[in-house]
Amino acid sequence: MYTNHSVTSSEARSNDRLAWLDNLRIALTALVVIHHAAQAYGPADWWYVEGQPRERALGTLSAVDGSFFMSLFFFVSAVFVPGSYARRGSWPYLRGRLIRLGIPVVVGALTIVPGLMYAYYVHYRGYAPISFPRYFTDVYLGLGEEPADWTGPSWPDLQFGHLWFIQNLLAYSVLYVLCRKAGRFVRRAGRERAARVPGHVALLWLTAGIAVATFLVRLRYPLDEWVPVLDFLQVEPARVPQYAAFFTLGVFAHRRGWLERFDARTGWVWLSGGLAGVALLFAVGSDADCFGPGGFDGPSALWAAYDSALCVALCVGLLTLFREAVTYRTRLSGELAADSYAVYIVHLPLVVIAQYCLADRGLSAVGAWTLVCVLVVPAAFLLAAGLRRLPGFQRVL
C-alpha cells in the first residue's frame, strides 16, 4: 500500500519525512490518552472523576507531559500549514480548516462535553437529580438560574474540554492567513534568512524568551486558569507563550527546511538534557515547594524557567529522535496515523467511563491508571477507525 519502487528520490525523501512525522503524531496522540488517564490519580487539577487514590509520581508525569506535548502538537500541525495554504489558496484553505476543525468543536461541545459534565453534575454537585435535557438547557447552556452555592469551575457548565486544542489551532490558522495577507515583507525576510539553521545558541535564546514571557503571563494567569476569549475561545494563558512560539516555529521549519537540515548532534544533546531534567523532576516532585504555578515569587520564576527548558529540550529532542530513528512506514502505522485526529476527539469519554468503572474497586492509583491506559488506548484507535469509515465522516476526521 505504501511501497512504490518507481518513486523518485525526492518523492522517497518526502515519504520518509511524512512517515517519521506521522509516527511522532501517533506517539503524541497515545500520550494524550495516557495523560488524561492519569488526571484522576495524580495532579490536583479539576477532573471529571473525583475521590480516587493519588500517586505523586503521576502528578509529576502530568507536569512533564504538560510542559511539552501540546507545544509539540502545535509545531507538528503548523509544519503542514504553509504547504496546504500554497496548494489551496487562502479562502479554500480557511474553508477546509473550518470544516475539519470547526465542525468537531461545535459537535463535540454539544455532545461529548455535556455528557461528561452531566456525569460530573450527577455524581459530585450534590444537587437534586435532573434529566439530561433539563441539565443541558438550564445548567450547561446556562438558561436556568445559577444556584447560590454553585461550586464551579465556571457558570454555566458550557465548556469545550479537551477540544480547546482544536479551537486554538483554528485560531492560529486564521492568524496565519491574516499574516500572509498582511504583506510580502515577511516572505522576503524569510527567504533572506533561509540558510540559517538553529543551533545551541538560538535554542538557548528561544528557551530564555519563552521563560520570560511565561513568567510575565503567569503573574496574572497562573497554571490551570482558563479564560474565555470573545466568549468562545477557551485559552490557558499560562501556556500561550509556548504554544504560540512552537506554532510559529513549525511554520518557519517548513519554509526554511529546518526539519531536514537541523543538526542531529544538536538534537541529541537537547534530548539528553531534557531526559535529565525529567529524571530530576521525578526525584524532586513537581509539587515541591521550590516550584510555583504563578505570581511574583521565586518558585514561580523557577518553574517558568524549568517548564520552558523542558519544553524546548523535549520538543527538539523528540523531533530529532523520530527523524533519525523512527522512520518506518507500515500498513498499521499508516492506519494509526490516519486515525490520530479522530482519537484525540473521541478518547476522553472512554477514559472517563473507564475511570468511573474502576472507582471503588480497591486498585492503587498506579494500578487503575495502568488499566485505564491498557483498555482505552487501543479502544480509542479502534473507535476512531470505525468512525472514519462512516459516510461523511472521513472529510472531517
Salt bridges, closest charged atoms under 4 A:
ASP22 OD1 - ARG25 NH2 2.74
ASP22 OD2 - ARG329 NH1 3.68
ASP65 OD2 - HIS35 ND1 3.28
ASP138 OD2 - ARG134 NE 3.39
ASP157 OD1 - ARG125 NH2 2.82
GLU225 OE2 - ARG220 NH1 3.76
GLU260 OE2 - ARG17 NH1 3.01
ASP263 OD2 - ARG265 NH2 3.13
ASP287 OD1 - ARG56 NE 2.76
ASP307 OD2 - ARG218 NH2 2.82
ASP307 OD2 - ARG239 NH1 2.86
GLU324 OE2 - ARG323 NH2 2.77
GLU335 OE2 - ARG388 NH1 3.61
GLU335 OE1 - ARG389 NH2 2.84
ASP339 OD1 - ARG388 NH1 2.80
